[in-house]
């Protein structure tokens, strides 16, 4: 993606047309801005705030700073459905009176973008502007608008990093998103495509349901995402007894053990141990990754006693339909428990067409050949 095709750059390029004398052109620009903002995570708002003061970025895009003045907002306010996005952009400009006028008008825009730009403006470097933003937000701190505030949850979280945002303001917004009225929106956010919003909602739900069966749905939602760090976070919580009941860990064990990431699969091993599933633990001792095998062996030995890893590995290698992960796990076990007589068996897999099998076979062969 080129530098002028990022969402931030696209907003900056279209924002210039808000000054145009042609009503049609202004309406088109506002519609484009609304479309860009609606399709982006809510954290685009503070990113835009920084970009609107970035002289280097403006230079690279061939732009001057947006010379928007308070009287221009009268035209913008008549743009219909696209008004909130255009007013939000106006609340980012350098001119303090224009920001103030935009904030006053945003107070009447009770929607996602209006709320997000008001939360962002709490950090304004001109005190009265931040005060007006807070005045505009206060009517939304009710059960009726709790879902709207939840949709801006990543911005509420980031307020802890803002020097100018007051403690009372942060606390009031946090109380709204943790209130019973916000619960349905929090659960809905677990399915949102915005991962930052999803993570923020999941953290709140975890804190609200620690040690309760409902924690299962929070962790399952996180484990179903492609984001690796999110899945690792869920896995760590899954085997934390202060957060996750043992019954939930046992229920999640198959999902955890099927994950691509070995750190997540370790949590699955703990789940199998919690439900005394010997067969699943034995399978985990043949995982392709050493971290999973290590934990599985310890738990297996502690609950059921060790098994003949060498014998089982040779049996797997003898199976004509063994899968790639099974073969890698068996070869890895032979690298630790094998003997010199196993060399011919292992050598047969060095030329395997599956690269991971061939690599593991060569590594195991090198180790076995060093044995006395």
N, C-alpha and C positions, 0 to 999 in steps of 0.2 A: 504494500500500500504506500503510495507516494505521500509526501508531507502535506500536500494540499488536498488529499482525499480522506483524511481522518475526520471523524465527527466534529472535533474541535475546529479544524480548519474550515470545514463546510459551514459551520455556524458563523464563523467570522466573515467568510466570504459573502454569505447571504445577509448578514446583519447590516452591511453597508447600504443595502437597498431599502432599509427602513426609513432612510432619510430622503428617499426619492419623492419628487413632487407628484409623480403619477400615482393615483390611488390604486390603479390596477397592479402596478409593479410592486407597491408596498404590500398589497394583499397576497400576491404570489410569493413574495419573500417570507411573509409571516406564515403562510401555509407550508412552505418548505421547512422553515424553522420548526414549526410544530411537528412536522413529520419526522425530522431528524431527532428531536428531543424525545418524542414518544417512543422511538425505537431503540433508545439507548438506556443503559443503567442509570439510576438516579445520581450516581457518583460523577456523572458527566458535569453536573452543575458546578461543584467546586473546581473541577478541572477547567471549566470555562472561565470561572472567576479569575484564576491565575493567568489564563491565556489572554484575557482582555487587558491585562497590564504588562504583557510580554512584548517589549519593543522589538526584540529579535525575531519573534514569530511573525509579527506584523510586517516587518521588513521582508522576510522570506516570502511572504504571501503577496507582497506588492501592495500592502494596505497602509493607510494612515489610521491612527486611533479613531474610533467611532465618535464623531462630533455631535452626539445626540444631546439635545437640550430639552428642558422640561416642557416647553410648548409643543414639541413634536409628539408628545405622548397623547395629546388629544386626538390626533389622527389614528394612532396605534390602538387606542382604546375602542375604536369603532370597527375592529376587524372581525368581530364575531367569535367563532369557536377557536380561532388561532390566537386570540388575544393574550392568553396566559403565557405562551411561549415567547411572544414578542415583548411583552412587558418584563418577563424574566430576563431576557437579553438586555433590555434597557436598564435593569437593576444592576448590571455589571459594569456600566461605563464609568469613566473617570470623573465625569462631572457630578459633584455631590448633589446638586439640586435635581438633576435628572434621576439619580438613584432614589432620592427621597420621593419624587413624584411617582416613580414606578412602584415603590413599596406601598405608597398610599393606595394606588389603584389595585395592586395585587391583593390587598387585604380583602377585596370583594370577590376575588377569584378562588372559590372554595373547590379546588381540584388538585390533582397530583402535582402538576408543574407549579401552580401558584404557591402551594404549600412548601414545595422543595426550595423554590427561590427565596421565600421568606425565611426559612430555616437557615439558608446559606447567608442571608443578609444580617443575621444576628451577630455575625463576626465583622460587621462593617467598621472601618477605622474612624468613621464619624459617628460619635455616640448617639445623636438624635435619630440617625437613620436606623441603627440597631434597635433603638427604643420603639420606633414605629413598626419595625418588623415584628417585634415581640407583641405589640398591641394587636397587630393583624393576626397573629397566631393564637392568641389566647382564646378567642371564641371557638377554636377547633379542638381545644383540650377537653373534649366532652366524649361521652360514650357514643354519641351520634357520629362523630368524625374520627373515632379511634382507628378504623381501618385505613383512613387516609393518611394518618400519621405513621402507621405501620409501613405503608408503601415507601415512606421516606426514612425508614429505620437506619440505613447506612449513614445518612447524614446526622441523625440523632447520635449514633455511636461516635462519629468523628468529632462531635462537639467537645469531647474530653480533651482534644488536641488544640482547641481554639483558646487563645489567651483572653479574648474579649468576651466570649460567651459566659454569662453568669452561671454560678452554681445552681441557683434557684431555677433558672430557665432549663438547664439540663435535667434537673431532678423532675420538673413538671412534665417534660416531654417523655422522660423515661417511665414515669408513673402511668402515663396514658398507654404506652405500648405494652406495659405489663398488667394492665387492668383486665378484668374478665371480659369487657366489651371487645377487647382487641384479640382475644383468643382465636376466633374463627379466621381472622385475617392472618394471624401468625401461622396457623396450620396451612392455609392456602399458599402462603409464601414458600413453604417447603417444596412446592411444585413450580415455583417461578423460574424462568430461564435466567434471571439475574442472580448469579451465584453469590454476589456480595450480600444481596437482600436475603437470599436463602440461608446463608451462614449466620447472619445476624438474627434472623427469626429462630433458627435452630438453637443458637446459644441461649436465647431467652426461654424457649420451651424446655430445654434441658434444665435450666435453673428452676423452672416452675414445677417440673415433674421428676426431680431427683428421687431415685429409689422407688418410683411408681411404674406400673406396667405400661403407661402411656409413652415411656421413654423409648419403647420398641419402635414406634412409628417414626419418631424423630431420627433415630439411628438408621433405620431402614431407608429412609428418604435420602440421607447423606451417603449411605453406601451405594445407592443406585445412581450416583452422579459420576461423571467422567473425571472430575477434578481429584487428583491423587491426594493432595493434602487434606481435602475434606473427608475422604474415605479413611485416611490414617487417623484423623481427629476422631471420627466416629468409632473406629476400632479401639482406640485408647480408652474411650469412655465405656465401650462395651465390656471391658474386663476390669473396670473400676467398680468395686462392690458398693462404694458410697453413692454411685450414680445409677448403676444398672443392676436390677435384681438378677440373681443367678438363673432364674427361670427364663428371663429374657435373653441372657447370654446364650443359654442352651438353644433357644429357639433360633437365634441369629447365626449359630455356628456354621450351618451349611453355606449361608450366603457369604460369611466372612472367609471361609476356607476356599471358596471358589474365586476369590478376588485375584486380580492380576498382580497386586503388590504383595510381596512376602511379609511386610510388616502387618498388613491387614490379615493375612492368612494365619499369622501367629495367634491373633485373637480368636480365630476359629478353632485352633488347636486347644486353647484354654476352654472354649465352649464345649468341645467334645469331652475334655477331661471332666468338666463340671457335670456332664450328664452320663459319665461313666461309659462312654462309647469306645470300647477297646478297638473295634475294627477300624473306626475312623482315625484313631490315634496311630494305629499301625500304618495305615495309608499315608498319614502325614509324615511318618519317619522316612518315607520315600519321596518326599517333595523335591522338586528340582533345586530348591534354594536351601543352602546350608543353615540359615537362620531358623527356618521352619523345622527342618529335621532335628536341629539341636533341641529346640523346645519340646518337640513331640517325643523325643527319646526320654528326656527327663521326666515328663509327665507320665509317659507310658510305664517307665521303670518304677516310678513312685506308686502307681496305682495297681499295675498288673505284673510288673517284672519285665525284664528285657527279653527280646526275641532273638532268634538266629538271623541277624541282618545279612550275613554273607549267604546263607542258604537261600533266603528269600530273594536276594538280589540275583543270584544265579538262576533261580526259577523264573524270575521275570524276564531275564535275558533269553531264556529258552522258549518263551512264548512267541509264536509266530505273529500274533496280532497285537503285541504290546504297543501302547501309544508312545509318542515322543516324550511326554513328561515322565511316564513310567520308566522308560529306558534311561533317561537322564538321571532320575532318582536312583535307579538300581546301580548304574555305573558310579555315581557319586558315593554310594554306600560301599562299593567295592574299593574305592580309593582309600577308605578308612578301615575296612574290615577284611579286605581281600588278601589273598596269598599268591605266591608265585605260580602255583598250578592254574590260577585263573587267567593268566596272561593270554593264552590263545583265545579264550572266550571274549575277552575285552578287545583284543587286537582285531577281531572280526568286525567290530563296529567303527574302527577308525576311518574306514572308507564309506561310512553310511552317507546317504545322499542328504540327510537332514543335518544342517550345519551344527546345531546345538548338540546333537547326539555324537557327531564325529569329534567335536571339541572336547566333550566330557570324556569320551573314550580315550583320546590321546592323553589328556591330563591324568586319567586313572592309570593308563599304561605306563606313563613315565614314572609314576609313584611306585607301581608294583615292580617295575624293573630294578628299582633301588633296594628292594627287600633282600635280605641275605638268603 
